[in-house]
Amino acid sequence: MAGMRTVTLIGKPGCHLCDDARVVIEKVAAELGAAVEERDINQDEELYRAYWEQIPVVLVDGEQHTFWRVDEGRLRRALGG
C-alpha cells in the first residue's frame, strides 16, 4: 500500500523492555494504520553490531526513532497521528 508507514522493533527474546515497547508500538500502529515488523538482534550480525547496547530499538520507515523506552505520544507524532 502506497504511503503506509512501517515501525520496526529490533529486540531479542526475553527482553522485558522489548515487551513493553511492543505493547506501545502495536497500539499506536493499529490506531494509525502503520505496519509493524520485528527483527531479532540475535539473528542478524549487522543489527547486533549496530544496536546491541540500545535494545529495544525502534525504527520508523527505516530510520532510528528511539531506543530503550517508547514514548507513545512521540511515536504517534512521528507517524503523523
C-alpha positions as CSV (number, residue, x, y, z in Angstrom):
1,M,0.0,0.0,0.0
2,A,1.5,3.4,-1.0
3,G,2.1,5.7,1.9
4,M,2.0,3.1,4.6
5,R,4.4,3.8,7.4
6,T,6.4,1.0,8.9
7,V,7.5,0.6,12.5
8,T,10.3,-1.8,13.2
9,L,11.1,-3.2,16.6
10,I,14.6,-4.5,17.0
11,G,15.0,-6.6,20.1
12,K,15.5,-10.1,21.4
13,P,13.6,-12.8,23.2
14,G,13.4,-12.4,27.0
15,C,13.8,-8.7,26.9
16,H,11.3,-7.0,29.1
17,L,11.9,-3.6,27.6
18,C,11.2,-5.1,24.2
19,D,7.9,-6.5,25.5
20,D,7.0,-3.0,26.9
21,A,7.9,-1.4,23.6
22,R,5.9,-3.9,21.6
23,V,2.7,-3.1,23.5
24,V,3.1,0.7,22.7
25,I,4.0,0.1,19.1
26,E,1.2,-2.3,18.4
27,K,-1.4,0.0,20.0
28,V,-0.2,3.1,18.1
29,A,0.3,1.3,14.8
30,A,-3.2,-0.3,15.0
31,E,-4.8,3.1,15.6
32,L,-2.9,4.8,12.8
33,G,-2.8,2.0,10.2
34,A,1.0,1.5,10.3
35,A,2.7,-1.8,9.5
36,V,4.8,-3.4,12.3
37,E,7.8,-5.7,11.9
38,E,10.1,-7.2,14.4
39,R,13.8,-8.1,14.0
40,D,15.7,-10.4,16.4
41,I,19.1,-8.8,17.1
42,N,20.5,-12.4,17.7
43,Q,19.6,-13.4,14.2
44,D,21.3,-10.5,12.3
45,E,25.0,-9.8,12.9
46,E,24.8,-6.3,11.4
47,L,21.9,-5.3,13.7
48,Y,23.8,-6.8,16.6
49,R,26.9,-4.7,15.9
50,A,24.8,-1.6,15.4
51,Y,22.4,-1.8,18.3
52,W,23.4,-4.4,20.9
53,E,23.7,-1.7,23.7
54,Q,20.4,0.0,22.8
55,I,17.7,-2.6,22.5
56,P,14.9,-2.3,22.1
57,V,15.5,0.0,19.1
58,V,12.5,1.4,17.2
59,L,12.8,2.4,13.6
60,V,10.2,4.4,11.7
61,D,10.4,3.8,7.9
62,G,14.0,2.5,8.4
63,E,15.3,5.5,10.4
64,Q,16.1,5.2,14.1
65,H,13.3,6.8,16.2
66,T,14.2,5.8,19.7
67,F,15.7,3.1,21.9
68,W,15.1,1.6,25.4
69,R,11.7,3.2,26.0
70,V,9.0,4.1,23.6
71,D,7.0,7.3,24.2
72,E,3.5,6.8,22.9
73,G,2.9,10.4,22.1
74,R,6.3,10.8,20.3
75,L,5.7,7.7,18.2
76,R,2.2,8.9,17.3
77,R,3.6,12.2,16.2
78,A,6.4,10.5,14.1
79,L,3.7,8.5,12.3
80,G,1.6,11.6,11.7
81,G,-1.1,11.0,14.2
